[in-house]
Structures are given as structure tokens and as C-alpha cells.
Amino acid sequence: MVSSRSVDLDELRALLGEWRNGSGSLAERLAAAVEQAIERGELLQTWRLPAERSIAEELGVGRSTVVRSMEVLAARGIVHRVQGAGSFITGKRSSPRTASLPPGLRSKYQMGEYTGPGIIAATVPSSADLPADALTVTASELLDASPDGEPPGSGYHLAGLAGTRRAISAMLTAHGLPTGPNAVIVTTGATQSLSLVFDQALAPGDVVVVESPTFPPTLDLLRRAGVQVVSVRTGDAAVDTEGLAKVALKARAKMAVVTATCNVATGHSVTSEDRRALVRIAEAGVTVVDDCTLADYHPMPQPRPLAAMSDQRSIITVGSFNKIYWGGLRMGWIRSHPTLVPSLVRTKAKTDTGSSVPSQLILAKLLRHHDTIADLRRLQVQRRAAATRDFIGRELPDWIIEGPGHGPAMWIRLPVRDSAEFVAFAYQQGTAVGYGGMYRSDGRASQHIRLTLTSGDDEVARGVADLKAAWSAFPDRRRTRKGNAR
Ligand SMILES: Cc1ncc(COP(=O)(O)O)c(C=O)c1O
């Protein structure tokens, strides 16, 4: 748990910095500065702020200004005011930004149904491209022996079939992360991998540092775990990883969750210097979860996962085959220090008794073609990214594509204060795209949309053309044009 402590006046003044700069009343500016310090992980849940009268004297403002700013923060659920005892940081925010999406779209997201006319909201590589001979499981394989000669027996293999664990460990080793089969757990996907790691390692009240933007279900899982999420923003679309590492130490974080090789939204990778900063915080005891789900989309040569730089037990790597092979496979993995495997397996056993054997048999066969499939996927998204860039440059010149262009998605900044209304409007017109606000933990507005490139060439082209038609018809396009929300 995060221990309660009193923040002293000097510390608070330093945290608030140039709080008077900005817009709104003095009380609103003060409230915003407190909120930003919470977001940076410099004020933590349960900490107590100094008395309002003392804050007023320290900052040279009237007491009523401080009272009003605390009222603003209390109304947003960010502080809890206790008569006579001061204000405590709760760190909780009002409902996340997805609430601004229309119920139809929200429930589609929640149900994972992205199959609108323009399939550009989800990462959905096609099974049609996979080698057909790898997609079969014979009766004898199920009854007698897996591809490398082991009988699946009862079918209950909590950590995964031995042959499949071997195939995953061989793939990781070939990609520069030496791994034995006893360090691998087969899961139903990276979402389950993250969920197991969080269940096993976190307790309510722990502080967890994440990137912003990050994979939305990571945020959902962390909220469910009752932890305090501190997110580190992007600067020019790249995550400030060194800043993230610093915040993790300062906030005494239990965990940092990063996508060191391909950010879910921007496609950015962490530089080798920043990777060292992440390894250092792992050495200092912070559990670093390196989500490699999209790493295969990174152009070759790919940087090696963080765990290849240090054998720290506190670096856990997770990944998936659902985004590079096919979503319907439902296969992912955790790679951890072998001593952590038994407790992760026990955690998995609470909700299932082992991943599907037929899927694991197919996966072991697909893994023989891993590099060929990954090459194909990279080529496909690069081709669609180039066509989409051309189209946007020509037809939507005030849309800004951010990020290096790696990965299966594009992160696009629209000339509006908040893209939620446009995302909802486009959906009503029949085109689904990701709303940027879902990829950040702070519940604030976002100018961004996320557009995926994994459905077919024609589908992506049609989806982007439909999006342009929706933009032309979007009534608020002009009214909201001048905006600078991040
Ligand atoms: C970064 C990241 N992590 C995890 C996942 C979840 O993957 P899975 O479908 O295997 O649960 C995704 C899916 O897009 C992702 O992009």
C-alpha cells in the first residue's frame, strides 16, 4: 500500500511550479497544477496536503481561492476533504473519457466487435494469409502425440504443452532473448498475460507507471486491480521513457508497464539509452513488464526485449500471436524468471485450466513459419501505411500523422479540441476508428484517432475514404478547429 504522509509547504510549492500561468480563475489554475502533479506521480494517493490557510499564505493568495480549488478537486473526486484534517489525495478521477462515446459504439468496443464497414479500429490480421498446412490438427495429434511426439494426455497443461513452450522459447531465443521452455507460460493472448502478471504482482494501492498512450485494456486491468496509475505523457508522440523511469523511482512504483519495441498507438520504440533506464529501475526493484505484442511489426533489425539486457527477475516479458498471425488463434505468452512460473501458473489456474490444446498444436506449427509470416505482415502494413499517408496528405492536409510509421496502426492528430465527437459521428456513418482518449489513463480529451492497417488493402483504403467522407460531413469540423488539447 502507498503510505499516507503529509506534504509540506516547501514541497508543495516546488511541485506546483509556475501554477499561475494558464487559463481560468486562480482557483482553477491551482486545481490544475495539483492535478498535474498527481498525473506526474509526484503527489500520491492517501497523501495529505497542508492546511488550506497555510497553502494560501505560502502561495500569496486568499484562503477562499485555495478553498475553491480544493472544492473543484473534490468535485472531480481527486481529493477528499476531511473537516479539520485537511485534504487527502485520492488520485481517482471521474469517469474515463470513453463515457463520451455513444452507447452503441461503447458497447461495440466493450464486446470487441469492430466489424463495421471500415475495419480500421482493430488489429485484425487475416487467417487467409497463413500457411494452410500449419492450420490443421489431425486426430492422431490430438489423441496420441503433438508435433514433437508428446501425447497431450488429459489435455490439462496449466503452463502449456511442452512442445509449444519449447517452440515459443526457441522463437524468443532466435530473436535475441535466450529463454528456456521452463520460463514460458502459454496464455490465450497478451491480455491474459498482463492480467496474470498484474494479479500475481500487485495489491490495491500500489503505484503503477504506464506510458501514455498505452493499450486500453492494460488500463482497465490496472483499474480493476485497484492500483494507482501514473501515466507519463508523450512528447512529440514519443513516450518520455527516461521520465517514466524517473517517475517510477520517485513514486516508489511497484511496477512499470511499457511497450519498449512498438507502442500500440504511435509505433514508437524506446531508444537503447532509455532501455537502460528501464533496466536500472528493474534493478532497483520495480517490476518492469515489457509488452512485446506488436514487436514483430517493428522493421528489422528489431531491438531486443528488455529482458535480454539483464537477467533481473523483475523484468517480465509478455506477447501474443493474435496480432501477428490471426486473432482467432487466441494464443499468447509470458516469459519470466523460471522461479516465478509456478505462481503465475497457479494464478492462471484460477480462471482456466490451461490454454486450448488444438490452438497450441497449431501454434507450434505456425511458429516454424514465424519469420515468413512476420515479414509478410510488416510488408502489408507498410504498403497500407504508404497509401494512407498519400491519401491523407492529399485529401486531409490538416490531419497530422504522428510517430515513426512502424506498427500496425497510425496515430493521427485531428484539428479539433477533442476527437470523441468525430469518432462517434464517423461511427454513425458506418466507420469505426479508435478514439485517442481511450489510450490515456487521465480521462482527458484527446485530439487523436488510431487507425489500424491490418485488414486488407482494399478495406483499409475504403475505410480511410469513408473516414474522409465522414469528416467532410462532420458538422463540428469548423467550430472545433482551433484546439490544443494534447
Ligand atoms: C500492446 C498490446 N498489448 C496487448 C494486446 C492484447 O493482445 P491479445 O489480443 O493477444 O490479448 C494488444 C492488442 O492489440 C496490444 O496492442
The ligand as an SDF file (V2000), in Angstrom:
LIG
                    3D

 16 16  0  0  0  0  0  0  0  0999 V2000
    0.3000   -3.5410  -26.8960 C   0  0  0  0  0  0  0  0  0  0  0  0
   -0.7550   -4.6040  -26.8170 C   0  0  0  0  0  0  0  0  0  0  0  0
   -0.7990   -5.4110  -25.7500 N   0  0  0  0  0  0  0  0  0  0  0  0
   -1.7060   -6.3860  -25.6540 C   0  0  0  0  0  0  0  0  0  0  0  0
   -2.6510   -6.6040  -26.6430 C   0  0  0  0  0  0  0  0  0  0  0  0
   -3.6410   -7.7170  -26.4800 C   0  0  0  0  0  0  0  0  0  0  0  0
   -3.3780   -8.7800  -27.2990 O   0  0  0  0  0  0  0  0  0  0  0  0
   -4.2720  -10.0940  -27.3070 P   0  0  0  0  0  0  0  0  0  0  0  0
   -5.2930   -9.9250  -28.3660 O   0  0  0  0  0  0  0  0  0  0  0  0
   -3.3180  -11.1890  -27.5780 O   0  0  0  0  0  0  0  0  0  0  0  0
   -4.8940  -10.2420  -25.9490 O   0  0  0  0  0  0  0  0  0  0  0  0
   -2.6560   -5.7770  -27.7730 C   0  0  0  0  0  0  0  0  0  0  0  0
   -3.6630   -5.9410  -28.8150 C   0  0  0  0  0  0  0  0  0  0  0  0
   -3.7620   -5.2040  -29.7540 O   0  0  0  0  0  0  0  0  0  0  0  0
   -1.6880   -4.7530  -27.8630 C   0  0  0  0  0  0  0  0  0  0  0  0
   -1.6390   -3.9440  -28.9350 O   0  0  0  0  0  0  0  0  0  0  0  0
  1  2  1  0
  2  3  1  0
  2 15  2  0
  3  4  2  0
  4  5  1  0
  5  6  1  0
  5 12  2  0
  6  7  1  0
  7  8  1  0
  8  9  2  0
  8 10  1  0
  8 11  1  0
 12 13  1  0
 12 15  1  0
 13 14  2  0
 15 16  1  0
M  END
$$$$
